[in-house]
Amino acid sequence: MNQLAPALLFLTTIEVAGMLRISRRTLERMRVEGTGPRYIKVGPGKRSRVLYRQQEVEVWLQRFNYGSTSEYGR
């Protein structure tokens, strides 16, 4: 049985910021603080390209999925 691997979709900082409806700078700050979605750096050095796997962004968003306000802080 041959199953196709799911395609990896990589998003840029601008694309993820737009998806989350936050500024690029806010997403960059979240990256520095370690509070945003997981990311990868393509290449060595400080100026290497940052990409996000779409699946990682979706997993990160699931952490903030609530059914009522009484669930906050759990």
PASEBA-1860 file (N, C-alpha, C; in nm, 3 decimals):
! residues 74
1> MNQLAPAL> 0.085/-0.117/0.000/0.000/0.000/0.000/0.090/0.124/0.000 ~ 0.077/0.208/-0.099/0.160/0.326/-0.114/0.078/0.452/-0.084 ~ 0.114/0.519/0.025/0.043/0.642/0.060/0.132/0.760/0.027 ~ 0.072/0.863/-0.024/0.147/0.985/-0.053/0.164/1.064/0.076 ~ 0.285/1.114/0.096/0.311/1.197/0.214/0.241/1.331/0.196 ~ 0.187/1.386/0.304/0.121/1.516/0.292/0.224/1.622/0.249 ~ 0.181/1.709/0.161/0.270/1.815/0.113/0.302/1.911/0.227 ~ 0.427/1.949/0.237/0.467/2.048/0.334/0.447/2.185/0.273
9> LFLTTIEV> 0.370/2.266/0.341/0.346/2.400/0.294/0.420/2.496/0.386 ~ 0.512/2.572/0.330/0.590/2.667/0.406/0.536/2.807/0.382 ~ 0.523/2.883/0.489/0.470/3.018/0.484/0.575/3.117/0.531 ~ 0.573/3.236/0.474/0.664/3.342/0.516/0.608/3.413/0.639 ~ 0.690/3.497/0.699/0.646/3.577/0.814/0.526/3.663/0.775 ~ 0.532/3.725/0.659/0.422/3.811/0.615/0.294/3.732/0.595 ~ 0.305/3.611/0.539/0.187/3.528/0.517/0.124/3.484/0.649 ~ 0.208/3.443/0.745/0.155/3.399/0.874/0.094/3.517/0.950
17> AGMLRISR> 0.160/3.631/0.946/0.105/3.750/1.012/-0.031/3.784/0.954 ~ -0.044/3.779/0.822/-0.173/3.804/0.759/-0.277/3.702/0.798 ~ -0.237/3.577/0.803/-0.328/3.469/0.842/-0.380/3.489/0.984 ~ -0.291/3.535/1.074/-0.328/3.556/1.215/-0.387/3.696/1.238 ~ -0.382/3.780/1.135/-0.431/3.918/1.143/-0.360/3.998/1.252 ~ -0.228/3.981/1.252/-0.140/4.059/1.340/-0.031/4.120/1.253 ~ 0.042/4.215/1.308/0.149/4.277/1.228/0.270/4.183/1.220 ~ 0.349/4.206/1.117/0.473/4.131/1.101/0.563/4.150/1.222
25> RTLERMRV> 0.569/4.273/1.273/0.653/4.303/1.389/0.604/4.228/1.513 ~ 0.474/4.215/1.530/0.421/4.139/1.643/0.462/3.993/1.633 ~ 0.454/3.936/1.515/0.494/3.796/1.495/0.644/3.781/1.520 ~ 0.724/3.877/1.476/0.868/3.873/1.501/0.897/3.880/1.651 ~ 0.825/3.965/1.722/0.843/3.977/1.868/0.805/3.846/1.936 ~ 0.696/3.784/1.891/0.654/3.655/1.946/0.762/3.550/1.924 ~ 0.829/3.557/1.809/0.937/3.463/1.779/1.053/3.483/1.876 ~ 1.089/3.607/1.902/1.199/3.638/1.996/1.162/3.590/2.136
33> EGTGPRYI> 1.037/3.613/2.178/0.992/3.577/2.313/0.961/3.428/2.327 ~ 0.950/3.357/2.214/0.917/3.214/2.219/0.771/3.187/2.243 ~ 0.684/3.283/2.213/0.540/3.266/2.237/0.461/3.238/2.111 ~ 0.524/3.245/1.995/0.454/3.224/1.868/0.467/3.082/1.818 ~ 0.419/3.060/1.696/0.429/2.926/1.637/0.574/2.888/1.611 ~ 0.600/2.758/1.608/0.735/2.708/1.578/0.771/2.747/1.435 ~ 0.899/2.768/1.411/0.947/2.812/1.280/1.078/2.744/1.248 ~ 1.121/2.759/1.124/1.251/2.707/1.083/1.329/2.823/1.020
41> KVGPGKRS> 1.461/2.814/1.029/1.548/2.912/0.965/1.619/2.841/0.851 ~ 1.609/2.898/0.733/1.667/2.838/0.615/1.802/2.905/0.590 ~ 1.907/2.837/0.627/2.041/2.889/0.607/2.103/2.936/0.738 ~ 2.233/2.960/0.736/2.303/3.003/0.856/2.294/3.155/0.876 ~ 2.322/3.197/0.996/2.333/3.340/1.024/2.204/3.406/1.068 ~ 2.221/3.528/1.118/2.108/3.604/1.170/2.010/3.645/1.061 ~ 2.057/3.665/0.941/1.972/3.716/0.834/1.914/3.605/0.746 ~ 1.921/3.481/0.792/1.865/3.371/0.713/1.713/3.380/0.713
49> RVLYRQQE> 1.654/3.322/0.613/1.509/3.329/0.593/1.436/3.247/0.699 ~ 1.328/3.303/0.751/1.242/3.235/0.847/1.117/3.187/0.775 ~ 1.086/3.061/0.793/0.965/3.003/0.734/0.888/2.928/0.842 ~ 0.760/2.918/0.822/0.672/2.846/0.913/0.604/2.734/0.836 ~ 0.600/2.616/0.895/0.520/2.509/0.836/0.375/2.539/0.870 ~ 0.289/2.531/0.771/0.147/2.560/0.795/0.092/2.472/0.907 ~ 0.132/2.347/0.910/0.084/2.254/1.012/0.125/2.301/1.152 ~ 0.245/2.355/1.167/0.290/2.406/1.298/0.207/2.525/1.343
57> VEVWLQRF> 0.172/2.611/1.247/0.088/2.727/1.280/-0.050/2.678/1.327 ~ -0.105/2.580/1.258/-0.236/2.525/1.295/-0.231/2.459/1.432 ~ -0.124/2.385/1.462/-0.108/2.321/1.593/-0.100/2.428/1.702 ~ -0.023/2.534/1.675/-0.009/2.644/1.771/-0.145/2.709/1.797 ~ -0.224/2.730/1.692/-0.356/2.791/1.709/-0.450/2.705/1.792 ~ -0.437/2.574/1.782/-0.524/2.484/1.859/-0.509/2.506/2.010 ~ -0.393/2.553/2.053/-0.372/2.579/2.196/-0.462/2.690/2.247 ~ -0.515/2.771/2.156/-0.596/2.886/2.195/-0.742/2.869/2.154
65> NYGSTSEY> -0.785/2.747/2.146/-0.922/2.714/2.106/-1.005/2.692/2.232 ~ -1.104/2.778/2.254/-1.186/2.771/2.375/-1.333/2.757/2.340 ~ -1.406/2.695/2.429/-1.550/2.682/2.414/-1.627/2.784/2.494 ~ -1.561/2.837/2.600/-1.623/2.941/2.683/-1.515/3.018/2.756 ~ -1.551/3.133/2.810/-1.454/3.215/2.882/-1.406/3.148/3.010 ~ -1.481/3.055/3.062/-1.439/2.986/3.185/-1.321/2.892/3.162 ~ -1.289/2.865/3.037/-1.176/2.777/3.006/-1.044/2.850/3.003 ~ -1.042/2.982/3.002/-0.916/3.059/2.999/-0.832/3.025/3.120
73> GR> -0.703/3.016/3.099/-0.611/2.995/3.209/-0.596/2.851/3.255 ~ -0.662/2.759/3.191/-0.648/2.618/3.228/-0.520/2.563/3.177
END
